[in-house]
Amino acid sequence: MSKIKAASLIIVITALSFLVTPKIWPMAAGGMRPTAMQLPFFILLSVIESLSFGVGVWFVIEGKKVLSAQAAASKKLITWAYLAAAWSLLSWWPHDNFHKANGENLQGLIYIEYGFHVTLIIAATILGVFFIRVLKNSKQ
């Protein structure tokens, strides 16, 4: 994919995800509302998460063939690294928005924290192992 097509894809996915966010994840009834001073920071955070989601979609499309060309790791580890990197990019958008929609429901918070934080820790571990193995094998 050319740089222009990649940038276009990322921009379109970023814009779409940003625009549909309130429809998919409405604010919890009775939940906290940001002040006028805080609102721009939450909007910026939402833009950044939507951008990460856009980059994640691009990575899902382009990343597998690039990683598959890497001969310094097993196919199984390459697949896990691909999935870990994709999840690390894609998960921020739903993660933060589930928090907004969840409100002050502690059981929902437990599900969100385990569903996202634990899986991101696992993803980071997989990526760490992948890079150590690739770099170690590339020196030999």
C-alpha positions in Angstrom: 0.0 0.0 0.0 1.4 3.4 -0.9 2.0 6.1 1.7 -0.8 8.2 0.3 -3.3 5.2 0.5 -2.1 4.3 4.0 -2.5 7.9 5.2 -5.9 8.2 3.6 -7.0 4.9 5.2 -5.8 6.0 8.6 -7.5 9.4 8.3 -10.8 7.9 7.2 -10.8 5.3 9.9 -9.8 7.9 12.5 -12.5 10.3 11.5 -15.2 7.5 11.3 -14.3 6.1 14.7 -14.2 9.5 16.3 -17.6 10.4 14.8 -19.4 7.2 15.8 -18.0 7.0 19.3 -20.9 8.7 21.1 -23.4 6.5 19.2 -21.6 3.3 20.1 -20.7 4.3 23.7 -23.1 6.9 25.1 -22.1 8.4 28.4 -23.5 6.5 31.4 -26.6 8.0 32.8 -25.7 10.0 35.9 -22.0 9.7 35.1 -19.5 12.4 35.7 -19.3 15.2 33.1 -16.2 17.1 32.3 -15.9 20.8 33.1 -15.4 23.3 30.3 -11.7 23.4 31.1 -11.4 19.6 31.0 -13.4 19.0 27.9 -10.7 19.9 25.3 -8.4 17.4 27.0 -11.0 14.6 26.7 -11.6 15.5 23.1 -7.9 15.4 22.3 -7.7 12.0 24.1 -10.6 10.7 22.0 -8.8 11.9 18.8 -5.6 10.2 19.8 -7.4 7.0 20.6 -9.3 7.1 17.2 -5.9 7.8 15.5 -4.5 4.7 17.2 -7.5 2.7 16.0 -6.9 4.0 12.4 -3.2 3.1 12.6 -4.3 -0.3 14.0 -6.6 -1.0 11.0 -3.7 -0.1 8.7 -1.4 -2.4 10.6 -3.9 -5.3 10.4 -4.0 -4.8 6.6 -0.2 -4.3 6.1 1.6 -5.8 9.1 1.1 -9.5 8.5 3.0 -9.6 5.2 5.9 -7.5 6.6 6.2 -9.7 9.7 5.8 -12.9 7.7 8.9 -11.9 5.7 10.9 -11.9 9.0 12.9 -15.2 9.0 14.5 -14.7 12.4 11.4 -15.9 14.3 9.0 -18.9 14.1 5.7 -18.5 12.2 3.8 -19.0 15.4 5.7 -16.2 17.2 5.3 -14.0 14.2 1.5 -14.6 14.3 1.4 -13.8 18.0 3.5 -10.7 17.6 1.2 -9.5 14.8 -1.9 -10.1 16.9 -0.2 -8.4 20.0 0.8 -5.3 18.0 -2.7 -5.1 16.4 -4.4 -5.4 19.8 -2.0 -2.8 21.3 -3.1 -0.3 18.6 -6.8 -1.2 18.3 -7.8 -1.6 21.9 -7.4 2.0 23.2 -10.5 3.2 21.4 -13.0 0.7 22.8 -11.1 0.6 26.2 -11.6 4.3 27.0 -15.1 4.4 25.7 -16.2 1.4 27.7 -15.1 3.4 30.7 -17.3 6.3 29.7 -20.3 4.1 29.1 -19.7 2.0 32.2 -20.1 4.9 34.6 -19.5 3.9 38.2 -20.4 0.2 37.8 -17.6 -1.6 39.7 -18.4 -5.0 38.2 -18.2 -3.5 34.7 -14.9 -1.9 35.7 -13.5 -5.2 36.7 -14.4 -6.7 33.3 -12.9 -3.6 31.5 -9.7 -3.7 33.5 -9.1 -7.4 33.0 -10.3 -7.4 29.4 -8.0 -4.6 28.4 -5.1 -4.2 30.9 -4.3 -7.9 31.3 -4.5 -8.6 27.6 -2.3 -5.5 26.9 0.3 -6.8 29.4 0.3 -10.2 27.7 0.6 -8.4 24.3 3.6 -6.4 25.5 5.2 -9.6 26.8 4.7 -11.3 23.4 6.2 -8.3 21.6 9.2 -8.2 24.0 9.9 -11.9 23.3 9.5 -11.4 19.6 12.0 -8.5 19.5 14.5 -10.2 21.7 14.4 -13.4 19.5 14.5 -11.4 16.2 17.4 -9.2 17.3 19.3 -12.1 18.9 18.9 -14.2 15.7 19.8 -11.3 13.4 23.2 -11.0 15.1 24.1 -14.7 14.4 
